[in-house]
Amino acid sequence: MRTLNIAIRYTIVTTILLGIVYPLVVTGLAQLLMRDKANGQLIVRDGQVVGSALIGQGFTSPRYFHSRPSAAGNGYDATSSGGSNLAQSNQALVTRIDGDVAAWQKINPGQPVPIGLVTTSASGLDPDLSPADALYQVPMIAAARHLPEATVRSLVESHIQGRQFGFLGEPRVNVLELNLALDDLQEK
């Protein structure tokens, strides 16, 4: 009986500490120290939330930079985050990638297609492209927006973020932020 009593008290104490107190402390600290990140790094334009810097979106118009393909649910579905889990030998994956490569080669003939434009990320919600992925799309966007390629290339280069802390990860370009900057450039 004594062991049961101890087990019940231990369960109550740990439930209160780890189920209520700890989450409140962590949430409170996050709101105090890094409010923007704790709230999903939402991007607001003209009083409207247009997206998050942390979650990719599908862009299909030739006027915008396209994100990496998504295997998350119905495409960029945050409730179904995850990769396709298809092996390199899976014919469905090979067919999809071959089709994507052919589509990109029609847009930019004679140039090798960067791998990031035809492969999905582990989460399926990657908000970033490699600089090579973004630069590959410059001719398409410049033609669609009637802008000089040098102007669009310069915009991409100004949005390249380096490695985190100088050594973690790879250089990257946030697609949503780049597309918003492209819209801002067009409005000027």
PyMOL CGO cylinders between C-alpha atoms (Angstrom):
from pymol import cmd
from pymol.cgo import CYLINDER

trace = [
    CYLINDER, 0.00, 0.00, 0.00, 2.85, 2.37, 0.86, 0.3, 1, 1, 1, 1, 1, 1,
    CYLINDER, 2.85, 2.37, 0.86, 4.46, 1.78, -2.57, 0.3, 1, 1, 1, 1, 1, 1,
    CYLINDER, 4.46, 1.78, -2.57, 1.17, 2.53, -4.32, 0.3, 1, 1, 1, 1, 1, 1,
    CYLINDER, 1.17, 2.53, -4.32, 0.80, 5.77, -2.33, 0.3, 1, 1, 1, 1, 1, 1,
    CYLINDER, 0.80, 5.77, -2.33, 4.32, 6.87, -3.30, 0.3, 1, 1, 1, 1, 1, 1,
    CYLINDER, 4.32, 6.87, -3.30, 3.67, 6.00, -6.96, 0.3, 1, 1, 1, 1, 1, 1,
    CYLINDER, 3.67, 6.00, -6.96, 0.44, 8.05, -7.00, 0.3, 1, 1, 1, 1, 1, 1,
    CYLINDER, 0.44, 8.05, -7.00, 2.11, 11.09, -5.36, 0.3, 1, 1, 1, 1, 1, 1,
    CYLINDER, 2.11, 11.09, -5.36, 5.09, 10.84, -7.71, 0.3, 1, 1, 1, 1, 1, 1,
    CYLINDER, 5.09, 10.84, -7.71, 2.74, 10.71, -10.72, 0.3, 1, 1, 1, 1, 1, 1,
    CYLINDER, 2.74, 10.71, -10.72, 0.82, 13.78, -9.51, 0.3, 1, 1, 1, 1, 1, 1,
    CYLINDER, 0.82, 13.78, -9.51, 4.00, 15.78, -8.79, 0.3, 1, 1, 1, 1, 1, 1,
    CYLINDER, 4.00, 15.78, -8.79, 5.67, 14.91, -12.10, 0.3, 1, 1, 1, 1, 1, 1,
    CYLINDER, 5.67, 14.91, -12.10, 2.46, 15.62, -14.02, 0.3, 1, 1, 1, 1, 1, 1,
    CYLINDER, 2.46, 15.62, -14.02, 2.21, 19.08, -12.45, 0.3, 1, 1, 1, 1, 1, 1,
    CYLINDER, 2.21, 19.08, -12.45, 5.92, 19.84, -12.93, 0.3, 1, 1, 1, 1, 1, 1,
    CYLINDER, 5.92, 19.84, -12.93, 6.44, 18.40, -16.40, 0.3, 1, 1, 1, 1, 1, 1,
    CYLINDER, 6.44, 18.40, -16.40, 2.93, 18.79, -17.78, 0.3, 1, 1, 1, 1, 1, 1,
    CYLINDER, 2.93, 18.79, -17.78, 2.06, 22.28, -16.53, 0.3, 1, 1, 1, 1, 1, 1,
    CYLINDER, 2.06, 22.28, -16.53, 4.95, 24.19, -14.91, 0.3, 1, 1, 1, 1, 1, 1,
    CYLINDER, 4.95, 24.19, -14.91, 7.71, 23.30, -17.40, 0.3, 1, 1, 1, 1, 1, 1,
    CYLINDER, 7.71, 23.30, -17.40, 5.65, 24.09, -20.57, 0.3, 1, 1, 1, 1, 1, 1,
    CYLINDER, 5.65, 24.09, -20.57, 4.52, 27.41, -19.06, 0.3, 1, 1, 1, 1, 1, 1,
    CYLINDER, 4.52, 27.41, -19.06, 8.10, 28.38, -18.16, 0.3, 1, 1, 1, 1, 1, 1,
    CYLINDER, 8.10, 28.38, -18.16, 9.45, 27.43, -21.61, 0.3, 1, 1, 1, 1, 1, 1,
    CYLINDER, 9.45, 27.43, -21.61, 6.59, 29.23, -23.39, 0.3, 1, 1, 1, 1, 1, 1,
    CYLINDER, 6.59, 29.23, -23.39, 7.04, 32.31, -21.22, 0.3, 1, 1, 1, 1, 1, 1,
    CYLINDER, 7.04, 32.31, -21.22, 10.79, 32.43, -21.82, 0.3, 1, 1, 1, 1, 1, 1,
    CYLINDER, 10.79, 32.43, -21.82, 10.31, 31.97, -25.55, 0.3, 1, 1, 1, 1, 1, 1,
    CYLINDER, 10.31, 31.97, -25.55, 7.82, 34.84, -25.64, 0.3, 1, 1, 1, 1, 1, 1,
    CYLINDER, 7.82, 34.84, -25.64, 10.19, 37.07, -23.68, 0.3, 1, 1, 1, 1, 1, 1,
    CYLINDER, 10.19, 37.07, -23.68, 13.46, 36.18, -25.40, 0.3, 1, 1, 1, 1, 1, 1,
    CYLINDER, 13.46, 36.18, -25.40, 12.48, 35.38, -29.00, 0.3, 1, 1, 1, 1, 1, 1,
    CYLINDER, 12.48, 35.38, -29.00, 8.88, 36.37, -29.63, 0.3, 1, 1, 1, 1, 1, 1,
    CYLINDER, 8.88, 36.37, -29.63, 9.20, 36.32, -33.43, 0.3, 1, 1, 1, 1, 1, 1,
    CYLINDER, 9.20, 36.32, -33.43, 10.59, 32.79, -33.57, 0.3, 1, 1, 1, 1, 1, 1,
    CYLINDER, 10.59, 32.79, -33.57, 8.22, 31.48, -30.91, 0.3, 1, 1, 1, 1, 1, 1,
    CYLINDER, 8.22, 31.48, -30.91, 5.28, 32.70, -32.98, 0.3, 1, 1, 1, 1, 1, 1,
    CYLINDER, 5.28, 32.70, -32.98, 6.43, 31.08, -36.22, 0.3, 1, 1, 1, 1, 1, 1,
    CYLINDER, 6.43, 31.08, -36.22, 8.31, 33.98, -37.86, 0.3, 1, 1, 1, 1, 1, 1,
    CYLINDER, 8.31, 33.98, -37.86, 5.18, 35.16, -39.63, 0.3, 1, 1, 1, 1, 1, 1,
    CYLINDER, 5.18, 35.16, -39.63, 5.67, 37.62, -42.47, 0.3, 1, 1, 1, 1, 1, 1,
    CYLINDER, 5.67, 37.62, -42.47, 3.09, 40.39, -42.58, 0.3, 1, 1, 1, 1, 1, 1,
    CYLINDER, 3.09, 40.39, -42.58, 2.42, 42.66, -45.57, 0.3, 1, 1, 1, 1, 1, 1,
    CYLINDER, 2.42, 42.66, -45.57, -0.23, 45.39, -45.54, 0.3, 1, 1, 1, 1, 1, 1,
    CYLINDER, -0.23, 45.39, -45.54, -1.66, 44.02, -42.28, 0.3, 1, 1, 1, 1, 1, 1,
    CYLINDER, -1.66, 44.02, -42.28, -2.08, 40.49, -43.70, 0.3, 1, 1, 1, 1, 1, 1,
    CYLINDER, -2.08, 40.49, -43.70, -0.03, 37.41, -42.86, 0.3, 1, 1, 1, 1, 1, 1,
    CYLINDER, -0.03, 37.41, -42.86, 1.40, 36.21, -46.18, 0.3, 1, 1, 1, 1, 1, 1,
    CYLINDER, 1.40, 36.21, -46.18, 3.35, 33.27, -44.83, 0.3, 1, 1, 1, 1, 1, 1,
    CYLINDER, 3.35, 33.27, -44.83, 6.08, 32.10, -42.53, 0.3, 1, 1, 1, 1, 1, 1,
    CYLINDER, 6.08, 32.10, -42.53, 9.82, 32.30, -43.04, 0.3, 1, 1, 1, 1, 1, 1,
    CYLINDER, 9.82, 32.30, -43.04, 9.96, 28.76, -41.62, 0.3, 1, 1, 1, 1, 1, 1,
    CYLINDER, 9.96, 28.76, -41.62, 7.49, 26.90, -43.85, 0.3, 1, 1, 1, 1, 1, 1,
    CYLINDER, 7.49, 26.90, -43.85, 7.74, 26.60, -47.61, 0.3, 1, 1, 1, 1, 1, 1,
    CYLINDER, 7.74, 26.60, -47.61, 4.94, 27.51, -49.99, 0.3, 1, 1, 1, 1, 1, 1,
    CYLINDER, 4.94, 27.51, -49.99, 4.23, 26.36, -53.50, 0.3, 1, 1, 1, 1, 1, 1,
    CYLINDER, 4.23, 26.36, -53.50, 4.81, 28.98, -56.20, 0.3, 1, 1, 1, 1, 1, 1,
    CYLINDER, 4.81, 28.98, -56.20, 3.84, 27.96, -59.73, 0.3, 1, 1, 1, 1, 1, 1,
    CYLINDER, 3.84, 27.96, -59.73, 3.82, 31.21, -61.72, 0.3, 1, 1, 1, 1, 1, 1,
    CYLINDER, 3.82, 31.21, -61.72, 6.90, 31.91, -63.87, 0.3, 1, 1, 1, 1, 1, 1,
    CYLINDER, 6.90, 31.91, -63.87, 6.85, 35.38, -62.25, 0.3, 1, 1, 1, 1, 1, 1,
    CYLINDER, 6.85, 35.38, -62.25, 8.02, 33.87, -58.94, 0.3, 1, 1, 1, 1, 1, 1,
    CYLINDER, 8.02, 33.87, -58.94, 10.86, 31.74, -57.71, 0.3, 1, 1, 1, 1, 1, 1,
    CYLINDER, 10.86, 31.74, -57.71, 9.67, 28.17, -57.22, 0.3, 1, 1, 1, 1, 1, 1,
    CYLINDER, 9.67, 28.17, -57.22, 10.30, 26.28, -54.00, 0.3, 1, 1, 1, 1, 1, 1,
    CYLINDER, 10.30, 26.28, -54.00, 11.63, 22.76, -53.78, 0.3, 1, 1, 1, 1, 1, 1,
    CYLINDER, 11.63, 22.76, -53.78, 9.02, 20.11, -54.57, 0.3, 1, 1, 1, 1, 1, 1,
    CYLINDER, 9.02, 20.11, -54.57, 7.00, 19.01, -51.55, 0.3, 1, 1, 1, 1, 1, 1,
    CYLINDER, 7.00, 19.01, -51.55, 5.98, 15.50, -50.53, 0.3, 1, 1, 1, 1, 1, 1,
    CYLINDER, 5.98, 15.50, -50.53, 3.98, 16.84, -47.56, 0.3, 1, 1, 1, 1, 1, 1,
    CYLINDER, 3.98, 16.84, -47.56, 0.39, 15.78, -48.01, 0.3, 1, 1, 1, 1, 1, 1,
    CYLINDER, 0.39, 15.78, -48.01, -1.20, 17.71, -50.84, 0.3, 1, 1, 1, 1, 1, 1,
    CYLINDER, -1.20, 17.71, -50.84, 1.93, 19.83, -51.28, 0.3, 1, 1, 1, 1, 1, 1,
    CYLINDER, 1.93, 19.83, -51.28, 3.23, 22.15, -48.56, 0.3, 1, 1, 1, 1, 1, 1,
    CYLINDER, 3.23, 22.15, -48.56, 0.63, 20.83, -46.09, 0.3, 1, 1, 1, 1, 1, 1,
    CYLINDER, 0.63, 20.83, -46.09, 2.07, 21.55, -42.64, 0.3, 1, 1, 1, 1, 1, 1,
    CYLINDER, 2.07, 21.55, -42.64, -0.24, 18.98, -41.05, 0.3, 1, 1, 1, 1, 1, 1,
    CYLINDER, -0.24, 18.98, -41.05, 1.34, 16.24, -43.19, 0.3, 1, 1, 1, 1, 1, 1,
    CYLINDER, 1.34, 16.24, -43.19, 5.00, 17.13, -42.90, 0.3, 1, 1, 1, 1, 1, 1,
    CYLINDER, 5.00, 17.13, -42.90, 7.33, 14.43, -44.07, 0.3, 1, 1, 1, 1, 1, 1,
    CYLINDER, 7.33, 14.43, -44.07, 9.22, 13.05, -47.01, 0.3, 1, 1, 1, 1, 1, 1,
    CYLINDER, 9.22, 13.05, -47.01, 7.90, 10.52, -49.49, 0.3, 1, 1, 1, 1, 1, 1,
    CYLINDER, 7.90, 10.52, -49.49, 10.16, 7.74, -48.12, 0.3, 1, 1, 1, 1, 1, 1,
    CYLINDER, 10.16, 7.74, -48.12, 10.56, 6.41, -51.65, 0.3, 1, 1, 1, 1, 1, 1,
    CYLINDER, 10.56, 6.41, -51.65, 13.82, 4.61, -52.38, 0.3, 1, 1, 1, 1, 1, 1,
    CYLINDER, 13.82, 4.61, -52.38, 16.10, 5.82, -55.17, 0.3, 1, 1, 1, 1, 1, 1,
    CYLINDER, 16.10, 5.82, -55.17, 15.07, 2.73, -57.10, 0.3, 1, 1, 1, 1, 1, 1,
    CYLINDER, 15.07, 2.73, -57.10, 11.33, 3.42, -56.80, 0.3, 1, 1, 1, 1, 1, 1,
    CYLINDER, 11.33, 3.42, -56.80, 9.90, 3.92, -60.28, 0.3, 1, 1, 1, 1, 1, 1,
    CYLINDER, 9.90, 3.92, -60.28, 7.35, 6.53, -59.14, 0.3, 1, 1, 1, 1, 1, 1,
    CYLINDER, 7.35, 6.53, -59.14, 10.18, 8.68, -57.74, 0.3, 1, 1, 1, 1, 1, 1,
    CYLINDER, 10.18, 8.68, -57.74, 12.35, 8.23, -60.84, 0.3, 1, 1, 1, 1, 1, 1,
    CYLINDER, 12.35, 8.23, -60.84, 9.42, 9.15, -63.10, 0.3, 1, 1, 1, 1, 1, 1,
    CYLINDER, 9.42, 9.15, -63.10, 8.57, 12.27, -61.08, 0.3, 1, 1, 1, 1, 1, 1,
    CYLINDER, 8.57, 12.27, -61.08, 12.18, 13.46, -61.01, 0.3, 1, 1, 1, 1, 1, 1,
    CYLINDER, 12.18, 13.46, -61.01, 12.64, 12.78, -64.74, 0.3, 1, 1, 1, 1, 1, 1,
    CYLINDER, 12.64, 12.78, -64.74, 9.48, 14.79, -65.45, 0.3, 1, 1, 1, 1, 1, 1,
    CYLINDER, 9.48, 14.79, -65.45, 10.64, 17.66, -63.24, 0.3, 1, 1, 1, 1, 1, 1,
    CYLINDER, 10.64, 17.66, -63.24, 14.08, 17.70, -64.88, 0.3, 1, 1, 1, 1, 1, 1,
    CYLINDER, 14.08, 17.70, -64.88, 12.48, 17.78, -68.36, 0.3, 1, 1, 1, 1, 1, 1,
    CYLINDER, 12.48, 17.78, -68.36, 10.18, 20.65, -67.33, 0.3, 1, 1, 1, 1, 1, 1,
    CYLINDER, 10.18, 20.65, -67.33, 13.08, 22.71, -65.94, 0.3, 1, 1, 1, 1, 1, 1,
    CYLINDER, 13.08, 22.71, -65.94, 15.21, 22.00, -69.03, 0.3, 1, 1, 1, 1, 1, 1,
    CYLINDER, 15.21, 22.00, -69.03, 12.45, 23.45, -71.21, 0.3, 1, 1, 1, 1, 1, 1,
    CYLINDER, 12.45, 23.45, -71.21, 12.59, 26.63, -69.14, 0.3, 1, 1, 1, 1, 1, 1,
    CYLINDER, 12.59, 26.63, -69.14, 16.39, 26.86, -69.10, 0.3, 1, 1, 1, 1, 1, 1,
    CYLINDER, 16.39, 26.86, -69.10, 17.69, 24.78, -72.05, 0.3, 1, 1, 1, 1, 1, 1,
    CYLINDER, 17.69, 24.78, -72.05, 21.25, 23.57, -72.07, 0.3, 1, 1, 1, 1, 1, 1,
    CYLINDER, 21.25, 23.57, -72.07, 21.81, 24.17, -68.34, 0.3, 1, 1, 1, 1, 1, 1,
    CYLINDER, 21.81, 24.17, -68.34, 22.12, 21.32, -65.84, 0.3, 1, 1, 1, 1, 1, 1,
    CYLINDER, 22.12, 21.32, -65.84, 19.20, 21.35, -63.41, 0.3, 1, 1, 1, 1, 1, 1,
    CYLINDER, 19.20, 21.35, -63.41, 20.26, 21.79, -59.76, 0.3, 1, 1, 1, 1, 1, 1,
    CYLINDER, 20.26, 21.79, -59.76, 19.23, 18.82, -57.65, 0.3, 1, 1, 1, 1, 1, 1,
    CYLINDER, 19.23, 18.82, -57.65, 17.30, 20.96, -55.14, 0.3, 1, 1, 1, 1, 1, 1,
    CYLINDER, 17.30, 20.96, -55.14, 14.71, 21.86, -57.79, 0.3, 1, 1, 1, 1, 1, 1,
    CYLINDER, 14.71, 21.86, -57.79, 13.73, 18.24, -58.35, 0.3, 1, 1, 1, 1, 1, 1,
    CYLINDER, 13.73, 18.24, -58.35, 14.15, 16.58, -54.94, 0.3, 1, 1, 1, 1, 1, 1,
    CYLINDER, 14.15, 16.58, -54.94, 12.03, 17.06, -51.83, 0.3, 1, 1, 1, 1, 1, 1,
    CYLINDER, 12.03, 17.06, -51.83, 13.37, 17.86, -48.39, 0.3, 1, 1, 1, 1, 1, 1,
    CYLINDER, 13.37, 17.86, -48.39, 12.93, 15.55, -45.41, 0.3, 1, 1, 1, 1, 1, 1,
    CYLINDER, 12.93, 15.55, -45.41, 10.04, 17.63, -44.06, 0.3, 1, 1, 1, 1, 1, 1,
    CYLINDER, 10.04, 17.63, -44.06, 8.54, 18.52, -47.43, 0.3, 1, 1, 1, 1, 1, 1,
    CYLINDER, 8.54, 18.52, -47.43, 8.20, 22.09, -46.13, 0.3, 1, 1, 1, 1, 1, 1,
    CYLINDER, 8.20, 22.09, -46.13, 11.67, 23.52, -46.78, 0.3, 1, 1, 1, 1, 1, 1,
    CYLINDER, 11.67, 23.52, -46.78, 11.36, 27.33, -47.06, 0.3, 1, 1, 1, 1, 1, 1,
    CYLINDER, 11.36, 27.33, -47.06, 14.82, 27.73, -48.59, 0.3, 1, 1, 1, 1, 1, 1,
    CYLINDER, 14.82, 27.73, -48.59, 16.62, 27.08, -51.83, 0.3, 1, 1, 1, 1, 1, 1,
    CYLINDER, 16.62, 27.08, -51.83, 20.32, 26.77, -52.44, 0.3, 1, 1, 1, 1, 1, 1,
    CYLINDER, 20.32, 26.77, -52.44, 21.81, 29.79, -54.23, 0.3, 1, 1, 1, 1, 1, 1,
    CYLINDER, 21.81, 29.79, -54.23, 22.30, 27.57, -57.32, 0.3, 1, 1, 1, 1, 1, 1,
    CYLINDER, 22.30, 27.57, -57.32, 18.58, 26.63, -57.29, 0.3, 1, 1, 1, 1, 1, 1,
    CYLINDER, 18.58, 26.63, -57.29, 17.56, 30.29, -57.15, 0.3, 1, 1, 1, 1, 1, 1,
    CYLINDER, 17.56, 30.29, -57.15, 20.09, 31.48, -59.74, 0.3, 1, 1, 1, 1, 1, 1,
    CYLINDER, 20.09, 31.48, -59.74, 18.94, 28.77, -62.16, 0.3, 1, 1, 1, 1, 1, 1,
    CYLINDER, 18.94, 28.77, -62.16, 15.48, 30.38, -62.18, 0.3, 1, 1, 1, 1, 1, 1,
    CYLINDER, 15.48, 30.38, -62.18, 16.73, 33.91, -62.97, 0.3, 1, 1, 1, 1, 1, 1,
    CYLINDER, 16.73, 33.91, -62.97, 16.19, 33.74, -66.77, 0.3, 1, 1, 1, 1, 1, 1,
    CYLINDER, 16.19, 33.74, -66.77, 12.59, 32.49, -66.34, 0.3, 1, 1, 1, 1, 1, 1,
    CYLINDER, 12.59, 32.49, -66.34, 11.67, 35.24, -63.88, 0.3, 1, 1, 1, 1, 1, 1,
    CYLINDER, 11.67, 35.24, -63.88, 13.48, 37.99, -65.77, 0.3, 1, 1, 1, 1, 1, 1,
    CYLINDER, 13.48, 37.99, -65.77, 11.60, 37.06, -68.97, 0.3, 1, 1, 1, 1, 1, 1,
    CYLINDER, 11.60, 37.06, -68.97, 8.21, 36.78, -67.21, 0.3, 1, 1, 1, 1, 1, 1,
    CYLINDER, 8.21, 36.78, -67.21, 8.64, 40.14, -65.46, 0.3, 1, 1, 1, 1, 1, 1,
    CYLINDER, 8.64, 40.14, -65.46, 10.42, 41.93, -68.33, 0.3, 1, 1, 1, 1, 1, 1,
    CYLINDER, 10.42, 41.93, -68.33, 13.42, 42.70, -66.11, 0.3, 1, 1, 1, 1, 1, 1,
    CYLINDER, 13.42, 42.70, -66.11, 17.13, 42.50, -66.94, 0.3, 1, 1, 1, 1, 1, 1,
    CYLINDER, 17.13, 42.50, -66.94, 18.65, 39.20, -65.79, 0.3, 1, 1, 1, 1, 1, 1,
    CYLINDER, 18.65, 39.20, -65.79, 21.38, 41.16, -64.01, 0.3, 1, 1, 1, 1, 1, 1,
    CYLINDER, 21.38, 41.16, -64.01, 18.75, 42.89, -61.85, 0.3, 1, 1, 1, 1, 1, 1,
    CYLINDER, 18.75, 42.89, -61.85, 17.10, 39.61, -60.85, 0.3, 1, 1, 1, 1, 1, 1,
    CYLINDER, 17.10, 39.61, -60.85, 20.49, 37.95, -60.27, 0.3, 1, 1, 1, 1, 1, 1,
    CYLINDER, 20.49, 37.95, -60.27, 21.54, 40.85, -58.04, 0.3, 1, 1, 1, 1, 1, 1,
    CYLINDER, 21.54, 40.85, -58.04, 18.32, 40.47, -56.05, 0.3, 1, 1, 1, 1, 1, 1,
    CYLINDER, 18.32, 40.47, -56.05, 19.04, 36.77, -55.50, 0.3, 1, 1, 1, 1, 1, 1,
    CYLINDER, 19.04, 36.77, -55.50, 22.62, 37.47, -54.46, 0.3, 1, 1, 1, 1, 1, 1,
    CYLINDER, 22.62, 37.47, -54.46, 21.48, 40.09, -51.95, 0.3, 1, 1, 1, 1, 1, 1,
    CYLINDER, 21.48, 40.09, -51.95, 19.17, 37.51, -50.31, 0.3, 1, 1, 1, 1, 1, 1,
    CYLINDER, 19.17, 37.51, -50.31, 21.74, 34.73, -49.87, 0.3, 1, 1, 1, 1, 1, 1,
    CYLINDER, 21.74, 34.73, -49.87, 22.10, 33.88, -46.18, 0.3, 1, 1, 1, 1, 1, 1,
    CYLINDER, 22.10, 33.88, -46.18, 25.39, 32.34, -45.11, 0.3, 1, 1, 1, 1, 1, 1,
    CYLINDER, 25.39, 32.34, -45.11, 25.95, 29.30, -42.95, 0.3, 1, 1, 1, 1, 1, 1,
    CYLINDER, 25.95, 29.30, -42.95, 24.51, 29.56, -39.45, 0.3, 1, 1, 1, 1, 1, 1,
    CYLINDER, 24.51, 29.56, -39.45, 27.24, 30.63, -37.01, 0.3, 1, 1, 1, 1, 1, 1,
    CYLINDER, 27.24, 30.63, -37.01, 29.60, 30.58, -40.01, 0.3, 1, 1, 1, 1, 1, 1,
    CYLINDER, 29.60, 30.58, -40.01, 29.91, 26.78, -40.15, 0.3, 1, 1, 1, 1, 1, 1,
    CYLINDER, 29.91, 26.78, -40.15, 26.51, 25.05, -39.79, 0.3, 1, 1, 1, 1, 1, 1,
    CYLINDER, 26.51, 25.05, -39.79, 24.43, 24.13, -42.81, 0.3, 1, 1, 1, 1, 1, 1,
    CYLINDER, 24.43, 24.13, -42.81, 24.77, 25.54, -46.29, 0.3, 1, 1, 1, 1, 1, 1,
    CYLINDER, 24.77, 25.54, -46.29, 24.18, 28.98, -47.80, 0.3, 1, 1, 1, 1, 1, 1,
    CYLINDER, 24.18, 28.98, -47.80, 20.51, 29.44, -48.61, 0.3, 1, 1, 1, 1, 1, 1,
    CYLINDER, 20.51, 29.44, -48.61, 17.85, 31.77, -49.97, 0.3, 1, 1, 1, 1, 1, 1,
    CYLINDER, 17.85, 31.77, -49.97, 14.40, 32.05, -48.38, 0.3, 1, 1, 1, 1, 1, 1,
    CYLINDER, 14.40, 32.05, -48.38, 11.91, 31.71, -51.26, 0.3, 1, 1, 1, 1, 1, 1,
    CYLINDER, 11.91, 31.71, -51.26, 9.03, 33.70, -49.74, 0.3, 1, 1, 1, 1, 1, 1,
    CYLINDER, 9.03, 33.70, -49.74, 11.27, 36.61, -48.72, 0.3, 1, 1, 1, 1, 1, 1,
    CYLINDER, 11.27, 36.61, -48.72, 12.89, 36.60, -52.18, 0.3, 1, 1, 1, 1, 1, 1,
    CYLINDER, 12.89, 36.60, -52.18, 9.50, 36.62, -53.92, 0.3, 1, 1, 1, 1, 1, 1,
    CYLINDER, 9.50, 36.62, -53.92, 8.27, 39.48, -51.73, 0.3, 1, 1, 1, 1, 1, 1,
    CYLINDER, 8.27, 39.48, -51.73, 11.43, 41.43, -52.57, 0.3, 1, 1, 1, 1, 1, 1,
    CYLINDER, 11.43, 41.43, -52.57, 10.78, 40.68, -56.24, 0.3, 1, 1, 1, 1, 1, 1,
    CYLINDER, 10.78, 40.68, -56.24, 7.26, 42.14, -55.92, 0.3, 1, 1, 1, 1, 1, 1,
    CYLINDER, 7.26, 42.14, -55.92, 8.70, 45.19, -54.13, 0.3, 1, 1, 1, 1, 1, 1,
    CYLINDER, 8.70, 45.19, -54.13, 11.26, 45.64, -56.91, 0.3, 1, 1, 1, 1, 1, 1,
    CYLINDER, 11.26, 45.64, -56.91, 8.54, 45.44, -59.57, 0.3, 1, 1, 1, 1, 1, 1,
    CYLINDER, 8.54, 45.44, -59.57, 6.42, 48.05, -57.77, 0.3, 1, 1, 1, 1, 1, 1,
    CYLINDER, 6.42, 48.05, -57.77, 9.26, 50.61, -57.80, 0.3, 1, 1, 1, 1, 1, 1,
]
cmd.load_cgo(trace, "trace")
